Amino acid sequence: MPERVAVLGAGSWGLAVSRLLARRGCAVTVWEFLPEDYRRLVETRSRPDKLPGFTLEARVKISDDLAQAVADADVVALAVPAQTLREVARGMRSVLSGRALVVSLAKGIETGSLMRMSQIIEQETGLSAERVAVLSGPSHAEEVALDMPTTVVAASASEASAIFVQELFSTGSFRVYQSDDVIGVELGGALKNIVAIAAGISDGLRLGDNTKGALLTRGLAEIVRLGVALGARAETFSGLSGIGDLVTTCCSLHSRNRFVGEQIGRGRKLADILGGMKMVAEGVETTRSGYELAGRCQVEMPITEEVYHVLFKDRPAEEAAANLMERKLRAEIWT
């Protein structure tokens, strides 16, 4: 068991993970970069705007100094938003210890570069793929913080690293499996947020359970198509980081991405929705990246395409739903 773990990011997920690791016996330091949020966290050891009813254990240290938090860490867990991960990873490079293992907890695809989180970590820190791992699956922080049974998957190019992360994070209420399909695990965790926005739009339009079932099923099909085109294994998407996370995110009231979609379905504008949110809905920027990746790989992703046009091209949600229903008829599975 490592003695020192740095959790970078004191949002809801970062706090829940900090509590989990502290109870595993690790010496945990959680890093918060916003001065006002850091001050409040030090004073109250809570973030009611991010994780109501949660109090951080007294044994967990709180820091606003990235170098100090990372310098002596055996493990660094990145729980920052996907679109800020590159900046944080770059800031770690000169202070990261030679023995450290970096674990990505973020779910997204970087806008512009279209890179996965582990790729960014390797590029910015200079670490080999064997010293980078990802943790993904159906894991709302609100439930993890309450010790509700949760199951996720740890993936790495190194079996030893994947098993290490599996053992590090596993508790009586948090079960971790391991995988070597880093591409599939990351893409499943990122792309399901696009389908969650679509499911939320369906909820906002009051289209019913049949519609949501269709969106989840056909959404998974296009996630698999893109994932396989990018080098993932199809079977990974039948697991926790694929269909498990997809169902949870599309159906849960905790889901920020489903919430964004629901508000759009009710007629609100994206800028107004995001302006009123305390936390990041990763699926918004992932929709942009997923749409561009589909074009680059020449993979058909009709749900992603419609969500993209609703979010960024002002296509009415009702028109997007009609477009999906009126597509050319075809076989679902043909052998």
KEKE-3310 file (N, C-alpha, C; in steps of 0.2 Angstrom, whole numbers, plus 5000, padded with zeros to 4 digits):
npx = (5004:5004:5011:5008:4997:4991:4977:4971:4961:4947:4933:4917:4920:4934:4934:4926:4934:4946:4941:4939:4951:4958:4952:4957:4969:4979:4990:4983:4983:4973:4971:4967:4964:4957:4957:4946:4938:4947:4950:4938:4936:4947:4942:4930:4930:4922:4911:4897:4891:4896:4896:4884:4881:4893:4908:4926:4938:4948:4961:4965:4975:4975:4979:4985:4995:5002:5015:5019:5009:5011:5025:5030:5022:5017:5007:4997:4981:4971:4958:4952:4943:4941:4945:4954:4964:4976:4984:4986:4993:5004:5010:5014:5025:5039:5040:5035:5038:5050:5045:5032:5015:5002:4985:4971:4956:4947:4934:4933:4936:4949:4946:4950:4964:4959:4963:4964:4963:4973:4983:4986:4992:5003:5010:5012:5018:5029:5029:5029:5018:5015:5016:5004:4987:4969:4954:4937:4919:4902:4900:4894:4899:4891:4885:4896:4902:4893:4895:4888:4886:4897:4905:4919:4931:4949:4961:4976:4991:5000:4999:5003:5002:4988:4983:4988:4982:4969:4969:4973:4961:4950:4937:4926:4914:4917:4921:4934:4938:4950:4958:4966:4963:4965:4961:4947:4941:4943:4936:4923:4919:4920:4912:4899:4893:4889:4878:4870:4866:4858:4848:4843:4838:4827:4820:4817:4808:4798:4797:4796:4799:4801:4808:4820:4826:4829:4838:4849:4852:4855:4864:4875:4879:4885:4895:4903:4906:4915:4924:4930:4936:4946:4954:4950:4944:4929:4921:4924:4915:4904:4905:4909:4914:4908:4893:4888:4892:4885:4871:4869:4872:4863:4851:4851:4847:4857:4866:4875:4876:4864:4855:4858:4854:4840:4836:4838:4829:4818:4817:4827:4842:4859:4870:4864:4860:4873:4879:4872:4876:4885:4895:4905:4898:4904:4900:4897:4908:4914:4905:4907:4921:4919:4911:4919:4929:4922:4920:4934:4937:4928:4916:4900:4889:4875:4867:4876:4879:4867:4865:4876:4873:4861:4867:4877:4873:4861:4850:4833:4827:4816:4817:4829:4826:4816:4824:4832:4823:4818:4829:4837:4830:4836:4845:4847:4855:4864:4868)
npy = (4994:5011:5025:5038:5048:5059:5068:5076:5089:5095:5093:5085:5071:5070:5073:5062:5051:5054:5052:5039:5033:5038:5031:5018:5019:5026:5041:5055:5069:5082:5092:5109:5121:5134:5149:5154:5142:5134:5140:5139:5125:5122:5128:5123:5110:5104:5103:5109:5114:5105:5092:5088:5087:5080:5077:5080:5069:5072:5067:5069:5079:5096:5106:5120:5120:5114:5108:5105:5096:5085:5081:5071:5060:5044:5039:5048:5054:5060:5070:5081:5092:5086:5095:5103:5095:5094:5105:5104:5092:5095:5104:5095:5089:5092:5090:5077:5062:5049:5036:5037:5033:5037:5040:5042:5049:5056:5058:5060:5068:5077:5093:5099:5092:5080:5069:5056:5055:5048:5048:5061:5063:5055:5062:5075:5073:5064:5051:5033:5022:5012:5017:5024:5024:5021:5024:5019:5019:5015:5027:5037:5051:5055:5044:5035:5042:5039:5026:5017:5002:5000:4997:4997:4999:4996:5001:4998:4999:4991:4976:4974:4987:4989:4980:4984:4997:4992:4985:4995:5004:4996:4992:4987:4992:4997:4990:4984:4980:4974:4978:4977:4985:5000:5010:5006:5007:5020:5027:5022:5028:5041:5043:5039:5050:5058:5051:5051:5065:5065:5056:5064:5074:5067:5064:5078:5081:5073:5059:5046:5029:5019:5026:5030:5018:5014:5024:5021:5009:5010:5020:5014:5005:5014:5019:5008:5006:5017:5015:5003:5006:5014:5006:4999:4985:4976:4969:4976:4986:4980:4979:4986:4999:5002:4998:4998:5010:5018:5015:5019:5033:5038:5037:5041:5053:5060:5063:5074:5077:5071:5079:5092:5089:5086:5099:5106:5099:5104:5117:5126:5137:5132:5139:5146:5136:5130:5140:5141:5130:5122:5112:5103:5098:5085:5080:5089:5096:5084:5080:5088:5084:5070:5070:5076:5066:5055:5059:5060:5046:5041:5035:5030:5039:5043:5047:5055:5064:5071:5076:5085:5094:5100:5105:5114:5120:5125:5117:5112:5102:5093:5091:5085:5073:5068:5067:5056:5045:5045:5040:5030:5014:4998:4983:4977:4967:4956:4940)
npz = (5000:4995:5003:5001:4992:4979:4976:4963:4961:4968:4966:4966:4963:4965:4979:4984:4980:4987:5000:5000:4998:5009:5019:5015:5021:5015:5015:5011:5000:4994:4980:4977:4965:4964:4972:4981:4983:4988:5000:5007:5008:5016:5028:5031:5027:5018:5003:4999:4988:4978:4983:4993:5010:5013:5022:5023:5028:5043:5042:5029:5019:5013:4999:4990:4982:4968:4965:4978:4982:4973:4973:4982:4980:4978:4971:4959:4957:4944:4945:4938:4927:4910:4899:4905:4909:4902:4905:4919:4920:4913:4922:4932:4927:4930:4944:4947:4955:4952:4954:4953:4949:4938:4938:4929:4931:4924:4912:4895:4879:4872:4866:4850:4849:4850:4858:4870:4888:4894:4884:4884:4896:4896:4885:4891:4903:4901:4905:4903:4895:4903:4916:4917:4921:4920:4927:4927:4924:4930:4941:4951:4961:4971:4976:4979:4989:4999:5002:4994:4985:4972:4956:4946:4933:4931:4920:4910:4901:4906:4915:4928:4933:4931:4940:4952:4954:4954:4967:4975:4975:4979:4990:5003:4998:4985:4971:4960:4944:4932:4917:4900:4890:4887:4877:4874:4887:4890:4879:4881:4893:4890:4878:4881:4887:4877:4872:4884:4885:4874:4878:4889:4882:4876:4887:4891:4880:4883:4878:4881:4887:4878:4868:4875:4877:4864:4861:4870:4866:4852:4853:4860:4850:4840:4848:4849:4836:4833:4843:4840:4827:4832:4838:4849:4859:4854:4864:4876:4877:4881:4895:4911:4909:4897:4893:4906:4912:4903:4904:4917:4917:4908:4914:4927:4940:4945:4935:4926:4912:4907:4913:4906:4893:4896:4899:4887:4879:4885:4880:4884:4881:4877:4882:4893:4901:4905:4911:4923:4930:4943:4941:4929:4914:4905:4893:4884:4877:4873:4864:4853:4850:4848:4837:4828:4828:4823:4810:4805:4806:4797:4802:4805:4815:4820:4831:4838:4829:4827:4840:4841:4831:4838:4849:4845:4833:4833:4830:4831:4844:4842:4828:4827:4833:4824:4812:4816:4816:4803:4795:4783:4781:4788:4791:4808:4814:4804:4798)
capx = (5000:5008:5009:5006:4993:4989:4971:4971:4954:4942:4926:4913:4923:4940:4933:4924:4940:4950:4938:4939:4958:4960:4950:4961:4975:4984:4991:4980:4983:4969:4973:4962:4968:4954:4958:4941:4936:4953:4949:4932:4938:4951:4939:4924:4931:4916:4909:4890:4889:4898:4894:4880:4882:4900:4914:4932:4941:4953:4968:4966:4978:4972:4984:4983:5001:5002:5021:5019:5005:5013:5032:5032:5017:5018:5001:4994:4975:4969:4951:4951:4939:4945:4948:4959:4969:4983:4987:4988:4998:5010:5012:5017:5031:5045:5040:5033:5044:5052:5042:5024:5010:4997:4979:4966:4949:4943:4930:4932:4941:4951:4944:4956:4968:4955:4966:4961:4966:4980:4988:4988:4996:5010:5013:5014:5023:5034:5029:5028:5011:5015:5015:4998:4981:4963:4948:4931:4914:4897:4902:4892:4902:4886:4884:4902:4903:4889:4897:4884:4890:4900:4909:4922:4937:4955:4965:4983:4995:5004:4995:5005:4999:4981:4981:4990:4976:4963:4970:4973:4955:4945:4935:4920:4909:4920:4924:4937:4940:4955:4958:4972:4960:4964:4957:4940:4939:4942:4931:4917:4918:4919:4907:4892:4890:4885:4871:4867:4863:4852:4843:4840:4834:4821:4816:4814:4803:4793:4796:4795:4804:4803:4813:4826:4829:4832:4844:4854:4855:4859:4870:4880:4881:4889:4901:4907:4909:4920:4929:4934:4940:4951:4959:4948:4940:4921:4919:4925:4909:4899:4907:4907:4915:4903:4886:4887:4892:4880:4864:4869:4873:4858:4845:4852:4846:4864:4869:4875:4875:4857:4852:4859:4850:4833:4834:4838:4823:4812:4818:4832:4848:4864:4874:4860:4861:4879:4880:4869:4878:4891:4899:4906:4895:4909:4898:4896:4914:4915:4901:4911:4926:4916:4908:4925:4933:4918:4922:4940:4937:4923:4912:4893:4887:4869:4865:4881:4878:4861:4867:4881:4869:4857:4871:4881:4871:4854:4845:4828:4827:4811:4819:4834:4822:4813:4829:4834:4817:4817:4834:4836:4829:4842:4845:4850:4861:4863:4873)
capy = (5000:5017:5029:5045:5049:5065:5068:5083:5091:5094:5093:5079:5065:5071:5072:5055:5047:5056:5049:5032:5031:5039:5025:5013:5019:5031:5048:5058:5076:5084:5099:5113:5127:5140:5151:5154:5136:5131:5143:5136:5118:5122:5131:5119:5103:5102:5107:5108:5115:5100:5086:5090:5082:5077:5081:5077:5066:5076:5065:5071:5086:5100:5110:5124:5121:5108:5105:5102:5090:5080:5080:5065:5056:5037:5039:5054:5053:5066:5071:5087:5091:5084:5100:5106:5090:5095:5110:5101:5087:5099:5107:5090:5086:5094:5088:5070:5057:5044:5030:5038:5030:5042:5037:5047:5048:5060:5055:5065:5068:5084:5097:5101:5087:5073:5064:5053:5058:5044:5050:5068:5062:5053:5067:5081:5071:5060:5044:5028:5020:5007:5020:5027:5020:5025:5021:5021:5014:5019:5029:5044:5053:5056:5037:5032:5045:5036:5019:5013:4997:5003:4993:5000:4995:5000:4999:5001:4995:4986:4972:4976:4994:4989:4976:4989:5001:4988:4983:5001:5007:4991:4992:4983:4995:4999:4984:4986:4975:4976:4977:4980:4989:5007:5014:5005:5009:5028:5029:5020:5033:5048:5044:5038:5056:5061:5048:5054:5071:5063:5053:5069:5078:5063:5066:5084:5081:5068:5055:5040:5024:5016:5031:5030:5011:5014:5028:5018:5003:5012:5024:5009:5003:5019:5019:5002:5007:5021:5012:4998:5010:5018:5001:4996:4979:4977:4967:4980:4990:4976:4979:4992:5006:5003:4998:4999:5017:5021:5015:5024:5040:5040:5036:5044:5060:5063:5064:5081:5077:5070:5086:5097:5087:5087:5106:5108:5097:5109:5123:5131:5137:5128:5144:5148:5130:5129:5146:5140:5124:5122:5107:5102:5092:5084:5077:5095:5096:5077:5079:5091:5080:5064:5072:5076:5059:5051:5061:5058:5039:5039:5031:5033:5040:5047:5051:5060:5070:5075:5080:5090:5100:5103:5109:5119:5123:5127:5112:5110:5095:5089:5090:5080:5066:5066:5064:5049:5041:5044:5038:5024:5007:4994:4977:4978:4962:4951:4935)
capz = (5000:4995:5009:4999:4986:4978:4972:4960:4959:4974:4964:4969:4962:4969:4986:4985:4980:4993:5006:4999:4998:5016:5023:5014:5025:5012:5017:5005:4999:4989:4978:4974:4962:4964:4979:4985:4984:4993:5007:5010:5009:5022:5033:5032:5025:5014:4997:4999:4981:4974:4986:4999:5016:5013:5026:5021:5034:5046:5040:5022:5019:5008:4997:4984:4978:4964:4966:4984:4982:4969:4973:4986:4979:4975:4966:4957:4953:4941:4945:4935:4920:4904:4895:4909:4912:4899:4909:4926:4918:4911:4928:4936:4924:4933:4951:4948:4957:4947:4955:4953:4945:4937:4937:4926:4933:4920:4906:4890:4874:4872:4860:4846:4848:4850:4862:4876:4894:4895:4879:4886:4902:4893:4881:4895:4909:4898:4907:4898:4895:4908:4922:4917:4921:4920:4931:4924:4926:4933:4948:4953:4967:4977:4979:4981:4995:5004:5002:4990:4981:4965:4953:4940:4929:4930:4914:4909:4896:4911:4919:4935:4935:4932:4946:4958:4955:4957:4974:4979:4976:4981:4997:5003:4994:4979:4968:4954:4939:4928:4909:4897:4884:4889:4872:4875:4893:4890:4875:4883:4898:4887:4873:4884:4889:4872:4872:4890:4883:4869:4883:4892:4877:4875:4893:4891:4876:4886:4872:4884:4889:4871:4865:4879:4876:4858:4861:4873:4861:4846:4855:4861:4843:4837:4852:4847:4829:4833:4847:4836:4822:4835:4841:4855:4858:4854:4870:4881:4878:4885:4902:4916:4906:4892:4894:4913:4913:4898:4907:4923:4915:4904:4918:4934:4941:4947:4928:4923:4905:4906:4915:4901:4888:4898:4899:4880:4877:4887:4876:4886:4877:4880:4886:4899:4906:4907:4915:4929:4933:4947:4939:4922:4910:4900:4887:4879:4873:4870:4858:4848:4849:4845:4830:4823:4827:4818:4803:4804:4805:4793:4806:4805:4822:4819:4837:4840:4824:4829:4847:4839:4828:4842:4854:4842:4826:4834:4827:4836:4847:4839:4821:4828:4834:4818:4808:4818:4815:4796:4792:4778:4784:4787:4796:4814:4814:4799:4798)
cpx = (5004:5006:5007:5002:4990:4983:4971:4964:4950:4935:4923:4917:4930:4939:4930:4930:4945:4948:4940:4947:4961:4958:4953:4968:4980:4984:4989:4981:4978:4971:4968:4965:4964:4954:4952:4938:4941:4951:4943:4933:4942:4947:4933:4925:4925:4915:4901:4887:4891:4896:4891:4881:4888:4905:4920:4935:4947:4960:4970:4969:4975:4977:4982:4990:5002:5009:5022:5015:5008:5020:5033:5027:5019:5013:4998:4987:4972:4961:4949:4947:4944:4948:4953:4965:4976:4987:4990:4993:5004:5014:5015:5023:5037:5046:5038:5039:5044:5048:5034:5021:5004:4990:4974:4959:4944:4940:4929:4937:4943:4949:4950:4960:4965:4959:4963:4965:4973:4985:4990:4993:5003:5013:5016:5019:5029:5034:5027:5021:5010:5014:5009:4992:4975:4958:4942:4926:4908:4898:4901:4895:4897:4885:4890:4903:4899:4890:4892:4888:4891:4905:4912:4928:4943:4959:4971:4986:4999:4999:4997:5002:4991:4979:4983:4984:4970:4963:4970:4966:4949:4944:4929:4914:4911:4924:4927:4939:4946:4955:4965:4970:4959:4960:4949:4937:4938:4937:4924:4915:4916:4913:4900:4889:4887:4878:4867:4863:4857:4847:4840:4836:4827:4817:4813:4808:4797:4792:4795:4800:4806:4809:4820:4830:4832:4838:4850:4857:4858:4865:4876:4883:4886:4896:4906:4910:4915:4926:4934:4938:4946:4956:4956:4945:4933:4919:4919:4919:4903:4900:4905:4908:4911:4896:4884:4887:4886:4873:4864:4868:4866:4851:4845:4850:4852:4868:4869:4873:4867:4853:4852:4854:4842:4831:4834:4831:4817:4813:4823:4838:4854:4868:4870:4861:4867:4881:4877:4871:4885:4897:4900:4902:4900:4907:4897:4902:4915:4911:4904:4917:4924:4914:4914:4929:4929:4920:4929:4941:4932:4918:4905:4891:4881:4867:4870:4881:4873:4862:4871:4877:4864:4861:4874:4879:4863:4848:4839:4828:4822:4813:4825:4831:4819:4818:4832:4829:4817:4823:4833:4835:4835:4841:4849:4856:4859:4869:4873)
cpy = (5006:5021:5036:5045:5056:5065:5075:5084:5090:5095:5087:5073:5065:5070:5065:5050:5048:5052:5042:5029:5033:5033:5018:5013:5023:5038:5052:5066:5078:5091:5102:5119:5134:5143:5151:5147:5132:5134:5140:5129:5118:5123:5126:5111:5100:5106:5106:5110:5109:5093:5087:5085:5078:5081:5077:5075:5071:5074:5067:5078:5090:5105:5114:5124:5114:5104:5101:5096:5084:5077:5073:5060:5049:5036:5046:5053:5060:5066:5078:5086:5090:5089:5104:5101:5091:5100:5108:5096:5090:5102:5102:5088:5086:5091:5081:5066:5052:5037:5031:5035:5035:5039:5043:5045:5052:5056:5060:5064:5075:5087:5099:5095:5080:5068:5062:5056:5054:5047:5057:5067:5060:5058:5073:5079:5067:5053:5039:5026:5015:5010:5025:5022:5024:5021:5024:5016:5018:5020:5036:5045:5053:5049:5034:5035:5042:5028:5014:5008:5000:4998:4997:4996:4999:4997:5002:4996:4990:4982:4973:4982:4993:4985:4980:4994:4998:4987:4990:5004:5003:4992:4987:4985:4997:4994:4986:4980:4978:4974:4980:4984:4996:5011:5012:5008:5017:5030:5028:5026:5039:5048:5043:5045:5059:5058:5050:5060:5070:5060:5059:5073:5074:5064:5073:5085:5076:5062:5047:5035:5020:5020:5030:5023:5011:5018:5025:5012:5005:5017:5019:5006:5007:5020:5014:5003:5011:5018:5007:5001:5013:5013:4998:4989:4979:4975:4971:4984:4987:4976:4985:4999:5007:5004:5000:5007:5021:5021:5019:5031:5043:5040:5039:5051:5064:5065:5071:5082:5075:5076:5091:5095:5088:5095:5109:5105:5101:5116:5128:5131:5134:5133:5146:5142:5129:5135:5145:5134:5125:5117:5106:5096:5090:5082:5083:5095:5089:5076:5082:5087:5073:5065:5072:5070:5055:5053:5059:5051:5037:5034:5034:5033:5045:5051:5056:5066:5074:5079:5086:5096:5103:5107:5115:5122:5125:5123:5111:5103:5090:5087:5084:5073:5063:5063:5057:5044:5040:5042:5031:5018:5002:4988:4979:4974:4957:4947:4931)
cpz = (5000:5001:5007:4992:4985:4973:4969:4957:4965:4972:4968:4969:4965:4976:4988:4985:4985:4999:5006:5000:5006:5020:5021:5017:5021:5015:5010:5005:4993:4987:4975:4971:4963:4971:4983:4987:4989:5000:5010:5012:5015:5028:5035:5031:5021:5008:4996:4992:4976:4977:4993:5004:5017:5018:5025:5028:5036:5044:5033:5022:5013:5006:4991:4980:4975:4965:4973:4985:4979:4970:4976:4985:4976:4969:4965:4954:4951:4941:4943:4929:4914:4900:4899:4911:4909:4903:4916:4925:4917:4917:4933:4934:4928:4941:4952:4950:4952:4948:4954:4948:4944:4935:4934:4928:4929:4914:4901:4885:4873:4865:4856:4844:4847:4853:4868:4882:4895:4890:4881:4892:4900:4889:4886:4901:4907:4901:4902:4899:4901:4915:4922:4917:4921:4924:4929:4925:4929:4940:4950:4960:4973:4980:4982:4988:5001:5005:4999:4986:4974:4963:4946:4937:4929:4924:4913:4904:4900:4915:4926:4938:4936:4938:4952:4959:4957:4964:4978:4980:4979:4988:4997:4999:4987:4976:4961:4950:4936:4921:4906:4891:4886:4884:4873:4881:4893:4885:4877:4888:4895:4882:4875:4886:4884:4871:4878:4888:4878:4873:4887:4888:4876:4881:4893:4886:4878:4880:4875:4884:4882:4868:4868:4877:4869:4858:4864:4869:4855:4847:4856:4854:4840:4841:4850:4841:4829:4837:4843:4831:4825:4838:4847:4853:4859:4861:4876:4883:4881:4892:4905:4913:4900:4893:4901:4914:4909:4901:4913:4922:4912:4908:4924:4934:4943:4940:4926:4916:4903:4907:4909:4895:4889:4897:4892:4877:4879:4884:4879:4881:4881:4885:4893:4904:4909:4912:4922:4933:4937:4945:4932:4919:4904:4893:4882:4874:4870:4864:4852:4846:4846:4838:4825:4822:4822:4811:4801:4802:4800:4796:4806:4812:4822:4825:4839:4835:4825:4835:4845:4836:4833:4847:4851:4836:4827:4831:4832:4838:4843:4832:4822:4829:4828:4813:4809:4816:4807:4792:4788:4782:4783:4792:4803:4815:4808:4798:4792)
residu = (MET:PRO:GLU:ARG:VAL:ALA:VAL:LEU:GLY:ALA:GLY:SER:TRP:GLY:LEU:ALA:VAL:SER:ARG:LEU:LEU:ALA:ARG:ARG:GLY:CYS:ALA:VAL:THR:VAL:TRP:GLU:PHE:LEU:PRO:GLU:ASP:TYR:ARG:ARG:LEU:VAL:GLU:THR:ARG:SER:ARG:PRO:ASP:LYS:LEU:PRO:GLY:PHE:THR:LEU:GLU:ALA:ARG:VAL:LYS:ILE:SER:ASP:ASP:LEU:ALA:GLN:ALA:VAL:ALA:ASP:ALA:ASP:VAL:VAL:ALA:LEU:ALA:VAL:PRO:ALA:GLN:THR:LEU:ARG:GLU:VAL:ALA:ARG:GLY:MET:ARG:SER:VAL:LEU:SER:GLY:ARG:ALA:LEU:VAL:VAL:SER:LEU:ALA:LYS:GLY:ILE:GLU:THR:GLY:SER:LEU:MET:ARG:MET:SER:GLN:ILE:ILE:GLU:GLN:GLU:THR:GLY:LEU:SER:ALA:GLU:ARG:VAL:ALA:VAL:LEU:SER:GLY:PRO:SER:HIS:ALA:GLU:GLU:VAL:ALA:LEU:ASP:MET:PRO:THR:THR:VAL:VAL:ALA:ALA:SER:ALA:SER:GLU:ALA:SER:ALA:ILE:PHE:VAL:GLN:GLU:LEU:PHE:SER:THR:GLY:SER:PHE:ARG:VAL:TYR:GLN:SER:ASP:ASP:VAL:ILE:GLY:VAL:GLU:LEU:GLY:GLY:ALA:LEU:LYS:ASN:ILE:VAL:ALA:ILE:ALA:ALA:GLY:ILE:SER:ASP:GLY:LEU:ARG:LEU:GLY:ASP:ASN:THR:LYS:GLY:ALA:LEU:LEU:THR:ARG:GLY:LEU:ALA:GLU:ILE:VAL:ARG:LEU:GLY:VAL:ALA:LEU:GLY:ALA:ARG:ALA:GLU:THR:PHE:SER:GLY:LEU:SER:GLY:ILE:GLY:ASP:LEU:VAL:THR:THR:CYS:CYS:SER:LEU:HIS:SER:ARG:ASN:ARG:PHE:VAL:GLY:GLU:GLN:ILE:GLY:ARG:GLY:ARG:LYS:LEU:ALA:ASP:ILE:LEU:GLY:GLY:MET:LYS:MET:VAL:ALA:GLU:GLY:VAL:GLU:THR:THR:ARG:SER:GLY:TYR:GLU:LEU:ALA:GLY:ARG:CYS:GLN:VAL:GLU:MET:PRO:ILE:THR:GLU:GLU:VAL:TYR:HIS:VAL:LEU:PHE:LYS:ASP:ARG:PRO:ALA:GLU:GLU:ALA:ALA:ALA:ASN:LEU:MET:GLU:ARG:LYS:LEU:ARG:ALA:GLU:ILE:TRP:THR)
# end
